[in-house]
Amino acid sequence: MAKPVIIFDLDGTLYRGDAPYWYYAEQVSRFLPPEVGQAYLKRVKDHLTGKQPVEASDNWEAVVRLMEPFGETLDPDQWQDAFITTRRYMLSGQCPLELPFGLKPFLHDLKGQVILAVASNSPDEAAWPLLEQLGLTELFDVIKTAAGKPEGLVTLVSEITHDDYAPDQIFSIGDHYNNDIVPGIQHGWITGHISPRRIFPGPATYQVTALEELYSPIQTWVQRIKEGTNG
């Protein structure tokens, strides 16, 4: 294998901020009776502020799970409408999204030393414009949309490496435990689980609250691989 591979998730990993999740919840609440909608939004607010967090793989899932106690059922079209409306809001320029501090120079320094990939389950029309809006598209060697994670993560590694790799030369990073971390655990990769509220449902090589906490471990990992190769 020529170079190690780092695969980043997109949502909740390469940007952060609670605005998309709150907006998503507001869109969901439109389909609820007013009193239920208000109670539901209070639960979402309590989760996002850390007052009463719910265990979920990521905040998109949390928005869905937080409605379970109310016994209300949205049909799939309503959920889809709320989600698509939220994705449009994220691309409108009105949604405040924050890049991790120093992300662009960090990726720029890694480029050429490793294969930098993004794997998102979002469709092409949602993921690509968002990456462009964030100014990240040129920093990645591989961008895989509609990735079909978790299984698709393994497929992507196979496609990138042609199955010629050592497990410890793959580093998977994300905030969705089942999609981004479990495949790595199963295949012996290095993994970095990001959870701002420190909800860690299972093991990972690194458990952090922000992507910045992984910069130093990634640099050490790259250097170790280079020294091993040179040796």
Phi, psi and omega in degrees: 000132186286313186221150171292162185237132171245125178247119179258139163289165179261289186294125178080001181239305180273353170214165178214170184131143184270355184304317180297321183289322178294318179297318177302314179297320178297320179293322177297318185296340179298334183266006183251154171304145187309315183292325178291318180300318179294317179295321179296314180296328176296318178297319178297316179299317179297325178291310186293331179273355180084004181292319179211075183288149176255144179283122180206160182294326174201182186285335174298314179294324180299319179301323178288313184294329183293346178269350184305318184294344186273349178070011178271146181237120172268143177280162184304325180295324179291317176300316181296320178299314180298319182290314181297319178299322178294318180296324177296318178300320181296333181264002187279345187086354181265347184269119180287115177236140185244128172283143171305144184300130176072015185297313185298310177296328178297312179295321180300319180292328180283333186301131183098330177274328181224166170270119182261123183231151170242133175234114182234139174281351177291149179291165183306316186290346176261318187284314184298311179299326180292317177298321178293319180297324180280351179074034186247348190301320185286349183271352183249144178276328183225129173235115182246113176261168184043050191288341180069034177293147013276329184301324182295338179292319178294319178299318181297316178299319178298318180293319182290318189261351187056034178063021177249083181202154169269139184306324182280008174258011175243131181234114180253130186231132177182174181256353180259108190300312184292323184278320190258334188252315183305314178302323178293318177300316183293332185249008173079020179281169168279139183227145176231109182263123180258122177217101182303332181259013177056044173261102184243098185284352181194180184288157172204157178300317178229133175242116188225164178262347181208150181301325181305330181292346180265351183303309183295313176302322179295315180298319178296319179297314179298316181297319180298318179295319179297317180293324177294321179293316182293331182283000000 
